[in-house]
Amino acid sequence: MNRFTGKTVLVTGAGTGLGRAISLAFAAEGASVVAAGRTASSLDETVGLIKAAGGTSVAVTADVTDSDSLRNLVHESVTRFGGLDIAVNNAGIFRGTVPAGEISEEDWDAVLKTNTTGVWLAMKHEIAHMKENGGGVIVNISSNLGTHMRIPNAAAYITSKAAVSALTRAAALDHIHQNIRINAVSPGAADGPMSLFPGETEADRTERVKTQNPLGRVAEAGEVAAAVLYLASPAAGAMVGTDLVIDSGSTA
Ligand SMILES: NC(=O)c1ccc[n+]([C@@H]2O[C@H](COP(=O)([O-])OP(=O)(O)OC[C@H]3O[C@@H](n4cnc5c(N)ncnc54)[C@H](OP(=O)(O)O)[C@@H]3O)[C@@H](O)[C@H]2O)c1
């Protein structure tokens, strides 16, 4: 399929894990991909993989906690590829595996600033461009931890992602009349660094997850990417403010 030929797609957190898989999947279907994150070397690797497969991509270093950086990111998308059609706000962090009352103020602030404010701030700049240019599509990466389920010792992350799910719905209502379609994808444990416990190998995780969710395995990064591409595609034209859960049945 070539659903995204001629489209420019911006992906935050594109240098690793799910963001890289999402970037590769869009590029494989013809999109020009703006790969964004803070670490130039990992972004360059993603761009290299895309180019090696015959795709089009550019790396732009950007920090989702910094408004000027995000303004520049949208500007670079427009300058390099002539516009911004689709944005995937995927950058996120997990910190503070302690009970809620013991989370440090520094960890709390960092998680909320990156995961929640970072998504809002990215959307602010993306929407500013899209509403002046006929519209666009935004997919925010939330989590099944938040609105859908909770686990112990992850209160900052859970709070930040519940807010991303709510923000997605609220923003979708506010901007659909400008032809900006906004949805979220909420992965459960997926094949990315974030689902590894401290010190855990991928093989350890495979064993652990066998009894932790009904399917008995984590979601492949490509399975999460497939959902993002569907929501960004014209086939999902009537999907507005949804929060699509991909969690191997954890919240079934
Ligand atoms: N893997 C899972 O099991 C899972 C489950 C549910 C939800 N998610 C969500 O999926 C998203 C991707 O997770 P992942 O598993 O792929 O983890 P990951 O590999 O750690 O990816 C997170 C990405 O975000 C970037 N990032 C972090 N802070 C940033 C900032 N301030 N500005 C710009 N980029 C920043 C990181 O790159 P730099 O550090 O280079 O900036 C990194 O590339 C996250 O939002 C996560 O919460 C993951």
The ligand as a Tripos MOL2 file, in Angstrom:
@<TRIPOS>MOLECULE
LIG
   48    52     1     0     0
SMALL
NO_CHARGES

@<TRIPOS>ATOM
      1 N1          6.9110    0.5260   24.9250 N.am      1 LIG1
      2 C1          5.8090    0.4020   25.6140 C.2       1 LIG1
      3 O1          5.5560   -0.6650   26.1980 O.2       1 LIG1
      4 C2          4.8090    1.5250   25.6880 C.ar      1 LIG1
      5 C3          3.5350    1.2510   26.2090 C.ar      1 LIG1
      6 C4          2.5980    2.2810   26.2700 C.ar      1 LIG1
      7 C5          2.9260    3.5350   25.8120 C.ar      1 LIG1
      8 N2          4.1730    3.7820   25.3170 N.ar      1 LIG1
      9 C6          4.4640    5.1300   24.8600 C.3       1 LIG1
     10 O2          5.0140    5.0630   23.5690 O.3       1 LIG1
     11 C7          5.9010    6.1510   23.3770 C.3       1 LIG1
     12 C8          7.2370    5.6200   22.8580 C.3       1 LIG1
     13 O3          7.7780    4.7410   23.8300 O.3       1 LIG1
     14 P1          8.9490    3.6810   23.5120 P.3       1 LIG1
     15 O4          8.5750    2.4270   24.1590 O.co2     1 LIG1
     16 O5          9.2880    3.7020   22.0870 O.co2     1 LIG1
     17 O6         10.1130    4.2930   24.4150 O.3       1 LIG1
     18 P2         11.4800    5.0300   24.0420 P.3       1 LIG1
     19 O7         12.2600    4.1760   23.1210 O.co2     1 LIG1
     20 O8         12.0920    5.4410   25.3290 O.co2     1 LIG1
     21 O9         10.9990    6.2890   23.2180 O.3       1 LIG1
     22 C9         10.7490    7.5400   23.7450 C.3       1 LIG1
     23 C10        11.2900    8.5660   22.7670 C.3       1 LIG1
     24 O10        10.9160    9.8680   23.2240 O.3       1 LIG1
     25 C11        12.0250   10.7280   23.0260 C.3       1 LIG1
     26 N3         11.9420   11.8140   24.0040 N.ar      1 LIG1
     27 C12        11.9460   11.7260   25.3410 C.ar      1 LIG1
     28 N4         11.8780   12.9530   25.8930 N.ar      1 LIG1
     29 C13        11.8410   13.8340   24.8530 C.ar      1 LIG1
     30 C14        11.7790   15.2420   24.7590 C.ar      1 LIG1
     31 N5         11.7660   16.0340   25.8630 N.pl3     1 LIG1
     32 N6         11.7370   15.8210   23.5400 N.ar      1 LIG1
     33 C15        11.7640   15.0530   22.4210 C.ar      1 LIG1
     34 N7         11.8230   13.7110   22.4430 N.ar      1 LIG1
     35 C16        11.8710   13.1080   23.6540 C.ar      1 LIG1
     36 C17        13.2550    9.8610   23.2250 C.3       1 LIG1
     37 O11        14.3660   10.3370   22.4790 O.3       1 LIG1
     38 P3         15.4650   11.3460   23.0930 P.3       1 LIG1
     39 O12        15.7400   10.8970   24.4930 O.co2     1 LIG1
     40 O13        16.6140   11.1930   22.1470 O.co2     1 LIG1
     41 O14        14.8510   12.6950   22.9940 O.co2     1 LIG1
     42 C18        12.8060    8.5280   22.6550 C.3       1 LIG1
     43 O15        13.1560    8.4180   21.2850 O.3       1 LIG1
     44 C19         5.9840    6.8800   24.7110 C.3       1 LIG1
     45 O16         5.1010    7.9870   24.7290 O.3       1 LIG1
     46 C20         5.5030    5.8310   25.6930 C.3       1 LIG1
     47 O17         4.9600    6.3990   26.8480 O.3       1 LIG1
     48 C21         5.1200    2.7990   25.2440 C.ar      1 LIG1
@<TRIPOS>BOND
     1     1     2 1
     2     2     3 2
     3     2     4 1
     4     4     5 ar
     5     4    48 ar
     6     5     6 ar
     7     6     7 ar
     8     7     8 ar
     9     8     9 1
    10     8    48 ar
    11     9    10 1
    12     9    46 1
    13    10    11 1
    14    11    12 1
    15    11    44 1
    16    12    13 1
    17    13    14 1
    18    14    15 2
    19    14    16 1
    20    14    17 1
    21    17    18 1
    22    18    19 2
    23    18    20 1
    24    18    21 1
    25    21    22 1
    26    22    23 1
    27    23    24 1
    28    23    42 1
    29    24    25 1
    30    25    26 1
    31    25    36 1
    32    26    27 ar
    33    26    35 ar
    34    27    28 ar
    35    28    29 ar
    36    29    30 ar
    37    29    35 ar
    38    30    31 1
    39    30    32 ar
    40    32    33 ar
    41    33    34 ar
    42    34    35 ar
    43    36    37 1
    44    36    42 1
    45    37    38 1
    46    38    39 2
    47    38    40 1
    48    38    41 1
    49    42    43 1
    50    44    45 1
    51    44    46 1
    52    46    47 1
@<TRIPOS>SUBSTRUCTURE
     1 LIG1         1 GROUP 0 **** ****
